[in-house]
Structures are given as structure tokens and as C-alpha cells.
Amino acid sequence: MTARFAWNHRSSYRRHIAADREGFPNIGTMMFLPFLRVVPMHLTIGLAAALGMQGTLAGVVILIARVKQG
């Protein structure tokens, strides 16, 4: 089991190093990507608060599920 993990980790590491050496990522894109997740999350929390769901975790979870599906 440990040998299999080590082998898989080593092969994955080699693939990632090879991919990193092929080119340089755009730093602007790398800095912007987290906001694609953070902004909708904050908007959903704000919308839940505006709808009066401050004390109900279930209501917020349902709202997030609806936003993700839609």
C-alpha cells in the first residue's frame, strides 16, 4: 500500500513538474481566479441575510443549492 502511494505520488509529481516547465501561466489570470468563487459566495450570503435567513442554516444551504443549480 505504501509503495503504491509513493509510486503514484512520484509519477504525479513528475507530470506536474513537466507541465510547469512547458510554459508560464498568466499572473493576471492566476490572481483573478479565486474571485470567481468568492464573489458568488458572498453574494449568496448577503442575499440570504436580506431575505431574513440569518438564524436558519438550512435556509442558507437551500439558497446556495438553488443558486448553484440555476
CHARMM internal coordinates of N, CA and C (Angstrom, degrees):
IC EDIT
DIST 1 N 1 CA 1.4469
DIST 1 CA 1 C 1.5249
ANGL 1 N 1 CA 1 C 110.88
DIST 1 C 2 N 1.3178
ANGL 1 CA 1 C 2 N 117.03
DIHE 1 N 1 CA 1 C 2 N -46.45
DIST 2 N 2 CA 1.4622
ANGL 1 C 2 N 2 CA 120.56
DIHE 1 CA 1 C 2 N 2 CA -179.68
DIST 2 CA 2 C 1.5205
ANGL 2 N 2 CA 2 C 111.05
DIHE 1 C 2 N 2 CA 2 C -66.91
DIST 2 C 3 N 1.3180
ANGL 2 CA 2 C 3 N 116.14
DIHE 2 N 2 CA 2 C 3 N -39.23
DIST 3 N 3 CA 1.4677
ANGL 2 C 3 N 3 CA 119.40
DIHE 2 CA 2 C 3 N 3 CA 179.37
DIST 3 CA 3 C 1.5222
ANGL 3 N 3 CA 3 C 110.76
DIHE 2 C 3 N 3 CA 3 C -64.76
DIST 3 C 4 N 1.3254
ANGL 3 CA 3 C 4 N 117.63
DIHE 3 N 3 CA 3 C 4 N -38.86
DIST 4 N 4 CA 1.4621
ANGL 3 C 4 N 4 CA 121.44
DIHE 3 CA 3 C 4 N 4 CA 178.55
DIST 4 CA 4 C 1.5318
ANGL 4 N 4 CA 4 C 110.42
DIHE 3 C 4 N 4 CA 4 C -64.34
DIST 4 C 5 N 1.3392
ANGL 4 CA 4 C 5 N 116.42
DIHE 4 N 4 CA 4 C 5 N -43.44
DIST 5 N 5 CA 1.4528
ANGL 4 C 5 N 5 CA 120.20
DIHE 4 CA 4 C 5 N 5 CA 177.54
DIST 5 CA 5 C 1.5199
ANGL 5 N 5 CA 5 C 110.91
DIHE 4 C 5 N 5 CA 5 C -60.81
DIST 5 C 6 N 1.3213
ANGL 5 CA 5 C 6 N 116.97
DIHE 5 N 5 CA 5 C 6 N -45.75
DIST 6 N 6 CA 1.4662
ANGL 5 C 6 N 6 CA 121.05
DIHE 5 CA 5 C 6 N 6 CA -179.93
DIST 6 CA 6 C 1.5224
ANGL 6 N 6 CA 6 C 110.80
DIHE 5 C 6 N 6 CA 6 C -61.69
DIST 6 C 7 N 1.3177
ANGL 6 CA 6 C 7 N 117.07
DIHE 6 N 6 CA 6 C 7 N -42.71
DIST 7 N 7 CA 1.4663
ANGL 6 C 7 N 7 CA 120.78
DIHE 6 CA 6 C 7 N 7 CA 179.49
DIST 7 CA 7 C 1.5294
ANGL 7 N 7 CA 7 C 111.16
DIHE 6 C 7 N 7 CA 7 C -63.70
DIST 7 C 8 N 1.3263
ANGL 7 CA 7 C 8 N 117.11
DIHE 7 N 7 CA 7 C 8 N -46.07
DIST 8 N 8 CA 1.4605
ANGL 7 C 8 N 8 CA 120.93
DIHE 7 CA 7 C 8 N 8 CA 179.30
DIST 8 CA 8 C 1.5275
ANGL 8 N 8 CA 8 C 111.28
DIHE 7 C 8 N 8 CA 8 C -64.13
DIST 8 C 9 N 1.3145
ANGL 8 CA 8 C 9 N 116.52
DIHE 8 N 8 CA 8 C 9 N -41.19
DIST 9 N 9 CA 1.4565
ANGL 8 C 9 N 9 CA 120.25
DIHE 8 CA 8 C 9 N 9 CA 179.05
DIST 9 CA 9 C 1.5271
ANGL 9 N 9 CA 9 C 110.80
DIHE 8 C 9 N 9 CA 9 C -64.26
DIST 9 C 10 N 1.3074
ANGL 9 CA 9 C 10 N 116.66
DIHE 9 N 9 CA 9 C 10 N -42.39
DIST 10 N 10 CA 1.4654
ANGL 9 C 10 N 10 CA 120.72
DIHE 9 CA 9 C 10 N 10 CA -179.59
DIST 10 CA 10 C 1.5299
ANGL 10 N 10 CA 10 C 111.31
DIHE 9 C 10 N 10 CA 10 C -64.90
DIST 10 C 11 N 1.3303
ANGL 10 CA 10 C 11 N 117.29
DIHE 10 N 10 CA 10 C 11 N -42.88
DIST 11 N 11 CA 1.4657
ANGL 10 C 11 N 11 CA 119.49
DIHE 10 CA 10 C 11 N 11 CA -179.92
DIST 11 CA 11 C 1.5265
ANGL 11 N 11 CA 11 C 110.66
DIHE 10 C 11 N 11 CA 11 C -68.17
DIST 11 C 12 N 1.3114
ANGL 11 CA 11 C 12 N 117.36
DIHE 11 N 11 CA 11 C 12 N -38.10
DIST 12 N 12 CA 1.4633
ANGL 11 C 12 N 12 CA 120.80
DIHE 11 CA 11 C 12 N 12 CA 177.09
DIST 12 CA 12 C 1.5322
ANGL 12 N 12 CA 12 C 110.33
DIHE 11 C 12 N 12 CA 12 C -64.65
DIST 12 C 13 N 1.3095
ANGL 12 CA 12 C 13 N 116.05
DIHE 12 N 12 CA 12 C 13 N -42.94
DIST 13 N 13 CA 1.4679
ANGL 12 C 13 N 13 CA 120.96
DIHE 12 CA 12 C 13 N 13 CA 178.50
DIST 13 CA 13 C 1.5236
ANGL 13 N 13 CA 13 C 110.63
DIHE 12 C 13 N 13 CA 13 C -59.67
DIST 13 C 14 N 1.3139
ANGL 13 CA 13 C 14 N 117.00
DIHE 13 N 13 CA 13 C 14 N -44.97
DIST 14 N 14 CA 1.4711
ANGL 13 C 14 N 14 CA 120.68
DIHE 13 CA 13 C 14 N 14 CA 179.49
DIST 14 CA 14 C 1.5256
ANGL 14 N 14 CA 14 C 111.40
DIHE 13 C 14 N 14 CA 14 C -62.41
DIST 14 C 15 N 1.3328
ANGL 14 CA 14 C 15 N 117.54
DIHE 14 N 14 CA 14 C 15 N -41.62
DIST 15 N 15 CA 1.4736
ANGL 14 C 15 N 15 CA 120.47
DIHE 14 CA 14 C 15 N 15 CA 178.57
DIST 15 CA 15 C 1.5184
ANGL 15 N 15 CA 15 C 111.35
DIHE 14 C 15 N 15 CA 15 C -63.24
DIST 15 C 16 N 1.3212
ANGL 15 CA 15 C 16 N 116.91
DIHE 15 N 15 CA 15 C 16 N -42.69
DIST 16 N 16 CA 1.4667
ANGL 15 C 16 N 16 CA 120.22
DIHE 15 CA 15 C 16 N 16 CA -179.62
DIST 16 CA 16 C 1.5239
ANGL 16 N 16 CA 16 C 111.74
DIHE 15 C 16 N 16 CA 16 C -67.64
DIST 16 C 17 N 1.3067
ANGL 16 CA 16 C 17 N 117.61
DIHE 16 N 16 CA 16 C 17 N -39.46
DIST 17 N 17 CA 1.4642
ANGL 16 C 17 N 17 CA 120.57
DIHE 16 CA 16 C 17 N 17 CA 177.94
DIST 17 CA 17 C 1.5235
ANGL 17 N 17 CA 17 C 109.85
DIHE 16 C 17 N 17 CA 17 C -64.70
DIST 17 C 18 N 1.3213
ANGL 17 CA 17 C 18 N 117.49
DIHE 17 N 17 CA 17 C 18 N -42.33
DIST 18 N 18 CA 1.4672
ANGL 17 C 18 N 18 CA 120.86
DIHE 17 CA 17 C 18 N 18 CA 178.65
DIST 18 CA 18 C 1.5267
ANGL 18 N 18 CA 18 C 110.78
DIHE 17 C 18 N 18 CA 18 C -63.61
DIST 18 C 19 N 1.3153
ANGL 18 CA 18 C 19 N 117.45
DIHE 18 N 18 CA 18 C 19 N -40.55
DIST 19 N 19 CA 1.4655
ANGL 18 C 19 N 19 CA 120.60
DIHE 18 CA 18 C 19 N 19 CA 178.95
DIST 19 CA 19 C 1.5272
ANGL 19 N 19 CA 19 C 110.70
DIHE 18 C 19 N 19 CA 19 C -66.68
DIST 19 C 20 N 1.3257
ANGL 19 CA 19 C 20 N 117.48
DIHE 19 N 19 CA 19 C 20 N -37.15
DIST 20 N 20 CA 1.4667
ANGL 19 C 20 N 20 CA 120.54
DIHE 19 CA 19 C 20 N 20 CA 178.69
DIST 20 CA 20 C 1.5190
ANGL 20 N 20 CA 20 C 111.65
DIHE 19 C 20 N 20 CA 20 C -67.11
DIST 20 C 21 N 1.2971
ANGL 20 CA 20 C 21 N 117.42
DIHE 20 N 20 CA 20 C 21 N -33.77
DIST 21 N 21 CA 1.4597
ANGL 20 C 21 N 21 CA 120.72
DIHE 20 CA 20 C 21 N 21 CA -178.60
DIST 21 CA 21 C 1.5263
ANGL 21 N 21 CA 21 C 112.84
DIHE 20 C 21 N 21 CA 21 C -76.06
DIST 21 C 22 N 1.3395
ANGL 21 CA 21 C 22 N 117.43
DIHE 21 N 21 CA 21 C 22 N -19.13
DIST 22 N 22 CA 1.4620
ANGL 21 C 22 N 22 CA 120.90
DIHE 21 CA 21 C 22 N 22 CA -177.72
DIST 22 CA 22 C 1.5224
ANGL 22 N 22 CA 22 C 112.81
DIHE 21 C 22 N 22 CA 22 C -70.03
DIST 22 C 23 N 1.3039
ANGL 22 CA 22 C 23 N 118.27
DIHE 22 N 22 CA 22 C 23 N -32.80
DIST 23 N 23 CA 1.4559
ANGL 22 C 23 N 23 CA 118.78
DIHE 22 CA 22 C 23 N 23 CA -177.93
DIST 23 CA 23 C 1.5165
ANGL 23 N 23 CA 23 C 111.27
DIHE 22 C 23 N 23 CA 23 C -164.92
DIST 23 C 24 N 1.3156
ANGL 23 CA 23 C 24 N 113.79
DIHE 23 N 23 CA 23 C 24 N 172.07
DIST 24 N 24 CA 1.4517
ANGL 23 C 24 N 24 CA 120.37
DIHE 23 CA 23 C 24 N 24 CA -179.39
DIST 24 CA 24 C 1.5286
ANGL 24 N 24 CA 24 C 109.19
DIHE 23 C 24 N 24 CA 24 C -107.58
DIST 24 C 25 N 1.3193
ANGL 24 CA 24 C 25 N 117.81
DIHE 24 N 24 CA 24 C 25 N 128.81
DIST 25 N 25 CA 1.4614
ANGL 24 C 25 N 25 CA 119.81
DIHE 24 CA 24 C 25 N 25 CA 179.56
DIST 25 CA 25 C 1.5250
ANGL 25 N 25 CA 25 C 110.79
DIHE 24 C 25 N 25 CA 25 C -72.71
DIST 25 C 26 N 1.3052
ANGL 25 CA 25 C 26 N 115.82
DIHE 25 N 25 CA 25 C 26 N 155.32
DIST 26 N 26 CA 1.4485
ANGL 25 C 26 N 26 CA 121.44
DIHE 25 CA 25 C 26 N 26 CA 177.18
DIST 26 CA 26 C 1.5305
ANGL 26 N 26 CA 26 C 108.57
DIHE 25 C 26 N 26 CA 26 C -74.75
DIST 26 C 27 N 1.3209
ANGL 26 CA 26 C 27 N 117.48
DIHE 26 N 26 CA 26 C 27 N 119.92
DIST 27 N 27 CA 1.4645
ANGL 26 C 27 N 27 CA 121.05
DIHE 26 CA 26 C 27 N 27 CA -175.77
DIST 27 CA 27 C 1.5205
ANGL 27 N 27 CA 27 C 110.86
DIHE 26 C 27 N 27 CA 27 C -65.96
DIST 27 C 28 N 1.3324
ANGL 27 CA 27 C 28 N 117.79
DIHE 27 N 27 CA 27 C 28 N -32.35
DIST 28 N 28 CA 1.4602
ANGL 27 C 28 N 28 CA 120.59
DIHE 27 CA 27 C 28 N 28 CA 177.80
DIST 28 CA 28 C 1.5135
ANGL 28 N 28 CA 28 C 111.78
DIHE 27 C 28 N 28 CA 28 C -62.89
DIST 28 C 29 N 1.3158
ANGL 28 CA 28 C 29 N 116.21
DIHE 28 N 28 CA 28 C 29 N -42.05
DIST 29 N 29 CA 1.4599
ANGL 28 C 29 N 29 CA 120.94
DIHE 28 CA 28 C 29 N 29 CA 178.20
DIST 29 CA 29 C 1.5229
ANGL 29 N 29 CA 29 C 110.43
DIHE 28 C 29 N 29 CA 29 C -66.14
DIST 29 C 30 N 1.3057
ANGL 29 CA 29 C 30 N 117.46
DIHE 29 N 29 CA 29 C 30 N -42.10
DIST 30 N 30 CA 1.4565
ANGL 29 C 30 N 30 CA 120.71
DIHE 29 CA 29 C 30 N 30 CA -179.40
DIST 30 CA 30 C 1.5232
ANGL 30 N 30 CA 30 C 111.68
DIHE 29 C 30 N 30 CA 30 C -64.29
DIST 30 C 31 N 1.3368
ANGL 30 CA 30 C 31 N 117.22
DIHE 30 N 30 CA 30 C 31 N -34.60
DIST 31 N 31 CA 1.4588
ANGL 30 C 31 N 31 CA 120.27
DIHE 30 CA 30 C 31 N 31 CA -179.89
DIST 31 CA 31 C 1.5309
ANGL 31 N 31 CA 31 C 111.25
DIHE 30 C 31 N 31 CA 31 C -76.82
DIST 31 C 32 N 1.3235
ANGL 31 CA 31 C 32 N 118.25
DIHE 31 N 31 CA 31 C 32 N -25.78
DIST 32 N 32 CA 1.4560
ANGL 31 C 32 N 32 CA 122.01
DIHE 31 CA 31 C 32 N 32 CA -176.32
DIST 32 CA 32 C 1.5278
ANGL 32 N 32 CA 32 C 113.13
DIHE 31 C 32 N 32 CA 32 C -87.65
DIST 32 C 33 N 1.3149
ANGL 32 CA 32 C 33 N 118.62
DIHE 32 N 32 CA 32 C 33 N -29.35
DIST 33 N 33 CA 1.4658
ANGL 32 C 33 N 33 CA 122.36
DIHE 32 CA 32 C 33 N 33 CA -173.96
DIST 33 CA 33 C 1.5302
ANGL 33 N 33 CA 33 C 114.98
DIHE 32 C 33 N 33 CA 33 C -55.04
DIST 33 C 34 N 1.3225
ANGL 33 CA 33 C 34 N 120.79
DIHE 33 N 33 CA 33 C 34 N -40.89
DIST 34 N 34 CA 1.4758
ANGL 33 C 34 N 34 CA 118.32
DIHE 33 CA 33 C 34 N 34 CA 179.67
DIST 34 CA 34 C 1.5257
ANGL 34 N 34 CA 34 C 113.13
DIHE 33 C 34 N 34 CA 34 C -60.69
DIST 34 C 35 N 1.3257
ANGL 34 CA 34 C 35 N 117.75
DIHE 34 N 34 CA 34 C 35 N -29.42
DIST 35 N 35 CA 1.4575
ANGL 34 C 35 N 35 CA 120.14
DIHE 34 CA 34 C 35 N 35 CA -178.61
DIST 35 CA 35 C 1.5225
ANGL 35 N 35 CA 35 C 111.82
DIHE 34 C 35 N 35 CA 35 C -68.81
DIST 35 C 36 N 1.3203
ANGL 35 CA 35 C 36 N 118.33
DIHE 35 N 35 CA 35 C 36 N -21.25
DIST 36 N 36 CA 1.4534
ANGL 35 C 36 N 36 CA 120.88
DIHE 35 CA 35 C 36 N 36 CA 177.26
DIST 36 CA 36 C 1.5250
ANGL 36 N 36 CA 36 C 111.89
DIHE 35 C 36 N 36 CA 36 C -66.38
DIST 36 C 37 N 1.3345
ANGL 36 CA 36 C 37 N 117.21
DIHE 36 N 36 CA 36 C 37 N -21.08
DIST 37 N 37 CA 1.4680
ANGL 36 C 37 N 37 CA 121.46
DIHE 36 CA 36 C 37 N 37 CA 175.75
DIST 37 CA 37 C 1.5161
ANGL 37 N 37 CA 37 C 111.61
DIHE 36 C 37 N 37 CA 37 C -100.10
DIST 37 C 38 N 1.3225
ANGL 37 CA 37 C 38 N 117.14
DIHE 37 N 37 CA 37 C 38 N -38.28
DIST 38 N 38 CA 1.4601
ANGL 37 C 38 N 38 CA 121.16
DIHE 37 CA 37 C 38 N 38 CA -173.01
DIST 38 CA 38 C 1.5274
ANGL 38 N 38 CA 38 C 111.96
DIHE 37 C 38 N 38 CA 38 C -70.82
DIST 38 C 39 N 1.3145
ANGL 38 CA 38 C 39 N 117.98
DIHE 38 N 38 CA 38 C 39 N -43.64
DIST 39 N 39 CA 1.4671
ANGL 38 C 39 N 39 CA 120.86
DIHE 38 CA 38 C 39 N 39 CA -176.19
DIST 39 CA 39 C 1.5305
ANGL 39 N 39 CA 39 C 111.41
DIHE 38 C 39 N 39 CA 39 C -63.24
DIST 39 C 40 N 1.3366
ANGL 39 CA 39 C 40 N 120.79
DIHE 39 N 39 CA 39 C 40 N -49.75
DIST 40 N 40 CA 1.4746
ANGL 39 C 40 N 40 CA 118.40
DIHE 39 CA 39 C 40 N 40 CA 177.64
DIST 40 CA 40 C 1.5307
ANGL 40 N 40 CA 40 C 113.36
DIHE 39 C 40 N 40 CA 40 C -61.34
DIST 40 C 41 N 1.3232
ANGL 40 CA 40 C 41 N 116.85
DIHE 40 N 40 CA 40 C 41 N -34.36
DIST 41 N 41 CA 1.4563
ANGL 40 C 41 N 41 CA 119.68
DIHE 40 CA 40 C 41 N 41 CA 178.55
DIST 41 CA 41 C 1.5237
ANGL 41 N 41 CA 41 C 110.31
DIHE 40 C 41 N 41 CA 41 C -63.14
DIST 41 C 42 N 1.3304
ANGL 41 CA 41 C 42 N 117.32
DIHE 41 N 41 CA 41 C 42 N -46.07
DIST 42 N 42 CA 1.4581
ANGL 41 C 42 N 42 CA 120.40
DIHE 41 CA 41 C 42 N 42 CA -179.87
DIST 42 CA 42 C 1.5303
ANGL 42 N 42 CA 42 C 111.41
DIHE 41 C 42 N 42 CA 42 C -67.63
DIST 42 C 43 N 1.3138
ANGL 42 CA 42 C 43 N 117.35
DIHE 42 N 42 CA 42 C 43 N -36.58
DIST 43 N 43 CA 1.4641
ANGL 42 C 43 N 43 CA 119.90
DIHE 42 CA 42 C 43 N 43 CA 176.93
DIST 43 CA 43 C 1.5265
ANGL 43 N 43 CA 43 C 110.83
DIHE 42 C 43 N 43 CA 43 C -63.65
DIST 43 C 44 N 1.3180
ANGL 43 CA 43 C 44 N 117.13
DIHE 43 N 43 CA 43 C 44 N -39.59
DIST 44 N 44 CA 1.4623
ANGL 43 C 44 N 44 CA 121.02
DIHE 43 CA 43 C 44 N 44 CA 178.59
DIST 44 CA 44 C 1.5195
ANGL 44 N 44 CA 44 C 110.98
DIHE 43 C 44 N 44 CA 44 C -65.60
DIST 44 C 45 N 1.3110
ANGL 44 CA 44 C 45 N 117.17
DIHE 44 N 44 CA 44 C 45 N -42.13
DIST 45 N 45 CA 1.4710
ANGL 44 C 45 N 45 CA 120.62
DIHE 44 CA 44 C 45 N 45 CA 178.44
DIST 45 CA 45 C 1.5212
ANGL 45 N 45 CA 45 C 109.94
DIHE 44 C 45 N 45 CA 45 C -64.23
DIST 45 C 46 N 1.3345
ANGL 45 CA 45 C 46 N 117.03
DIHE 45 N 45 CA 45 C 46 N -43.13
DIST 46 N 46 CA 1.4620
ANGL 45 C 46 N 46 CA 120.28
DIHE 45 CA 45 C 46 N 46 CA 178.00
DIST 46 CA 46 C 1.5100
ANGL 46 N 46 CA 46 C 112.49
DIHE 45 C 46 N 46 CA 46 C -64.03
DIST 46 C 47 N 1.3302
ANGL 46 CA 46 C 47 N 117.40
DIHE 46 N 46 CA 46 C 47 N -39.86
DIST 47 N 47 CA 1.4570
ANGL 46 C 47 N 47 CA 121.47
DIHE 46 CA 46 C 47 N 47 CA 178.11
DIST 47 CA 47 C 1.5259
ANGL 47 N 47 CA 47 C 110.55
DIHE 46 C 47 N 47 CA 47 C -65.39
DIST 47 C 48 N 1.3041
ANGL 47 CA 47 C 48 N 117.28
DIHE 47 N 47 CA 47 C 48 N -40.38
DIST 48 N 48 CA 1.4637
ANGL 47 C 48 N 48 CA 120.57
DIHE 47 CA 47 C 48 N 48 CA 177.70
DIST 48 CA 48 C 1.5199
ANGL 48 N 48 CA 48 C 110.55
DIHE 47 C 48 N 48 CA 48 C -63.02
DIST 48 C 49 N 1.3170
ANGL 48 CA 48 C 49 N 117.27
DIHE 48 N 48 CA 48 C 49 N -40.47
DIST 49 N 49 CA 1.4628
ANGL 48 C 49 N 49 CA 120.44
DIHE 48 CA 48 C 49 N 49 CA 178.10
DIST 49 CA 49 C 1.5209
ANGL 49 N 49 CA 49 C 110.65
DIHE 48 C 49 N 49 CA 49 C -66.27
DIST 49 C 50 N 1.3341
ANGL 49 CA 49 C 50 N 117.46
DIHE 49 N 49 CA 49 C 50 N -39.63
DIST 50 N 50 CA 1.4579
ANGL 49 C 50 N 50 CA 121.25
DIHE 49 CA 49 C 50 N 50 CA 179.96
DIST 50 CA 50 C 1.5279
ANGL 50 N 50 CA 50 C 111.42
DIHE 49 C 50 N 50 CA 50 C -67.12
DIST 50 C 51 N 1.3237
ANGL 50 CA 50 C 51 N 117.31
DIHE 50 N 50 CA 50 C 51 N -29.79
DIST 51 N 51 CA 1.4566
ANGL 50 C 51 N 51 CA 121.01
DIHE 50 CA 50 C 51 N 51 CA 179.44
DIST 51 CA 51 C 1.5284
ANGL 51 N 51 CA 51 C 112.29
DIHE 50 C 51 N 51 CA 51 C -84.21
DIST 51 C 52 N 1.3223
ANGL 51 CA 51 C 52 N 116.84
DIHE 51 N 51 CA 51 C 52 N -0.01
DIST 52 N 52 CA 1.4578
ANGL 51 C 52 N 52 CA 120.30
DIHE 51 CA 51 C 52 N 52 CA 176.64
DIST 52 CA 52 C 1.5041
ANGL 52 N 52 CA 52 C 114.33
DIHE 51 C 52 N 52 CA 52 C 84.07
DIST 52 C 53 N 1.3174
ANGL 52 CA 52 C 53 N 118.37
DIHE 52 N 52 CA 52 C 53 N 28.96
DIST 53 N 53 CA 1.4621
ANGL 52 C 53 N 53 CA 121.63
DIHE 52 CA 52 C 53 N 53 CA -179.13
DIST 53 CA 53 C 1.5214
ANGL 53 N 53 CA 53 C 111.70
DIHE 52 C 53 N 53 CA 53 C -102.80
DIST 53 C 54 N 1.3320
ANGL 53 CA 53 C 54 N 118.25
DIHE 53 N 53 CA 53 C 54 N 32.56
DIST 54 N 54 CA 1.4564
ANGL 53 C 54 N 54 CA 120.23
DIHE 53 CA 53 C 54 N 54 CA -175.02
DIST 54 CA 54 C 1.5196
ANGL 54 N 54 CA 54 C 112.92
DIHE 53 C 54 N 54 CA 54 C -60.97
DIST 54 C 55 N 1.3092
ANGL 54 CA 54 C 55 N 118.41
DIHE 54 N 54 CA 54 C 55 N -38.77
DIST 55 N 55 CA 1.4545
ANGL 54 C 55 N 55 CA 119.99
DIHE 54 CA 54 C 55 N 55 CA -173.73
DIST 55 CA 55 C 1.5094
ANGL 55 N 55 CA 55 C 114.55
DIHE 54 C 55 N 55 CA 55 C -97.45
DIST 55 C 56 N 1.3235
ANGL 55 CA 55 C 56 N 118.22
DIHE 55 N 55 CA 55 C 56 N -1.44
DIST 56 N 56 CA 1.4563
ANGL 55 C 56 N 56 CA 118.58
DIHE 55 CA 55 C 56 N 56 CA -175.42
DIST 56 CA 56 C 1.5168
ANGL 56 N 56 CA 56 C 110.76
DIHE 55 C 56 N 56 CA 56 C -112.82
DIST 56 C 57 N 1.2905
ANGL 56 CA 56 C 57 N 115.60
DIHE 56 N 56 CA 56 C 57 N 106.27
DIST 57 N 57 CA 1.4574
ANGL 56 C 57 N 57 CA 120.58
DIHE 56 CA 56 C 57 N 57 CA 178.15
DIST 57 CA 57 C 1.5210
ANGL 57 N 57 CA 57 C 110.51
DIHE 56 C 57 N 57 CA 57 C -64.88
DIST 57 C 58 N 1.3107
ANGL 57 CA 57 C 58 N 117.49
DIHE 57 N 57 CA 57 C 58 N -36.76
DIST 58 N 58 CA 1.4610
ANGL 57 C 58 N 58 CA 120.80
DIHE 57 CA 57 C 58 N 58 CA -179.99
DIST 58 CA 58 C 1.5228
ANGL 58 N 58 CA 58 C 110.72
DIHE 57 C 58 N 58 CA 58 C -62.23
DIST 58 C 59 N 1.3251
ANGL 58 CA 58 C 59 N 117.14
DIHE 58 N 58 CA 58 C 59 N -39.33
DIST 59 N 59 CA 1.4625
ANGL 58 C 59 N 59 CA 120.68
DIHE 58 CA 58 C 59 N 59 CA 178.47
DIST 59 CA 59 C 1.5121
ANGL 59 N 59 CA 59 C 112.12
DIHE 58 C 59 N 59 CA 59 C -63.46
DIST 59 C 60 N 1.3115
ANGL 59 CA 59 C 60 N 117.02
DIHE 59 N 59 CA 59 C 60 N -40.73
DIST 60 N 60 CA 1.4675
ANGL 59 C 60 N 60 CA 120.96
DIHE 59 CA 59 C 60 N 60 CA 178.57
DIST 60 CA 60 C 1.5229
ANGL 60 N 60 CA 60 C 110.31
DIHE 59 C 60 N 60 CA 60 C -67.09
DIST 60 C 61 N 1.3177
ANGL 60 CA 60 C 61 N 117.83
DIHE 60 N 60 CA 60 C 61 N -41.42
DIST 61 N 61 CA 1.4660
ANGL 60 C 61 N 61 CA 121.41
DIHE 60 CA 60 C 61 N 61 CA 179.42
DIST 61 CA 61 C 1.5302
ANGL 61 N 61 CA 61 C 110.19
DIHE 60 C 61 N 61 CA 61 C -63.23
DIST 61 C 62 N 1.3302
ANGL 61 CA 61 C 62 N 116.70
DIHE 61 N 61 CA 61 C 62 N -42.18
DIST 62 N 62 CA 1.4640
ANGL 61 C 62 N 62 CA 120.44
DIHE 61 CA 61 C 62 N 62 CA 178.11
DIST 62 CA 62 C 1.5198
ANGL 62 N 62 CA 62 C 110.33
DIHE 61 C 62 N 62 CA 62 C -63.69
DIST 62 C 63 N 1.3228
ANGL 62 CA 62 C 63 N 117.53
DIHE 62 N 62 CA 62 C 63 N -42.58
DIST 63 N 63 CA 1.4605
ANGL 62 C 63 N 63 CA 121.14
DIHE 62 CA 62 C 63 N 63 CA 179.16
DIST 63 CA 63 C 1.5283
ANGL 63 N 63 CA 63 C 110.93
DIHE 62 C 63 N 63 CA 63 C -62.86
DIST 63 C 64 N 1.3214
ANGL 63 CA 63 C 64 N 117.85
DIHE 63 N 63 CA 63 C 64 N -43.54
DIST 64 N 64 CA 1.4712
ANGL 63 C 64 N 64 CA 120.84
DIHE 63 CA 63 C 64 N 64 CA 178.86
DIST 64 CA 64 C 1.5235
ANGL 64 N 64 CA 64 C 109.91
DIHE 63 C 64 N 64 CA 64 C -63.88
DIST 64 C 65 N 1.3311
ANGL 64 CA 64 C 65 N 117.66
DIHE 64 N 64 CA 64 C 65 N -40.54
DIST 65 N 65 CA 1.4628
ANGL 64 C 65 N 65 CA 120.47
DIHE 64 CA 64 C 65 N 65 CA 178.86
DIST 65 CA 65 C 1.5293
ANGL 65 N 65 CA 65 C 111.02
DIHE 64 C 65 N 65 CA 65 C -63.27
DIST 65 C 66 N 1.3185
ANGL 65 CA 65 C 66 N 116.90
DIHE 65 N 65 CA 65 C 66 N -40.13
DIST 66 N 66 CA 1.4675
ANGL 65 C 66 N 66 CA 120.00
DIHE 65 CA 65 C 66 N 66 CA 178.70
DIST 66 CA 66 C 1.5227
ANGL 66 N 66 CA 66 C 111.57
DIHE 65 C 66 N 66 CA 66 C -66.66
DIST 66 C 67 N 1.3145
ANGL 66 CA 66 C 67 N 116.79
DIHE 66 N 66 CA 66 C 67 N -40.43
DIST 67 N 67 CA 1.4697
ANGL 66 C 67 N 67 CA 120.50
DIHE 66 CA 66 C 67 N 67 CA 179.43
DIST 67 CA 67 C 1.5296
ANGL 67 N 67 CA 67 C 110.25
DIHE 66 C 67 N 67 CA 67 C -65.19
DIST 67 C 68 N 1.3367
ANGL 67 CA 67 C 68 N 116.99
DIHE 67 N 67 CA 67 C 68 N -40.97
DIST 68 N 68 CA 1.4604
ANGL 67 C 68 N 68 CA 120.83
DIHE 67 CA 67 C 68 N 68 CA -179.80
DIST 68 CA 68 C 1.5359
ANGL 68 N 68 CA 68 C 111.78
DIHE 67 C 68 N 68 CA 68 C -66.61
DIST 68 C 69 N 1.3189
ANGL 68 CA 68 C 69 N 116.81
DIHE 68 N 68 CA 68 C 69 N -36.40
DIST 69 N 69 CA 1.4573
ANGL 68 C 69 N 69 CA 120.63
DIHE 68 CA 68 C 69 N 69 CA -178.58
DIST 69 CA 69 C 1.5141
ANGL 69 N 69 CA 69 C 112.05
DIHE 68 C 69 N 69 CA 69 C -75.47
DIST 69 C 70 N 1.3131
ANGL 69 CA 69 C 70 N 117.02
DIHE 69 N 69 CA 69 C 70 N -33.52
DIST 70 N 70 CA 1.4590
ANGL 69 C 70 N 70 CA 121.69
DIHE 69 CA 69 C 70 N 70 CA -173.99
DIST 70 CA 70 C 1.4623
ANGL 70 N 70 CA 70 C 112.58
DIHE 69 C 70 N 70 CA 70 C -78.78
END
COOR INIT
IC SEED 1 N 1 CA 1 C
IC BUILD
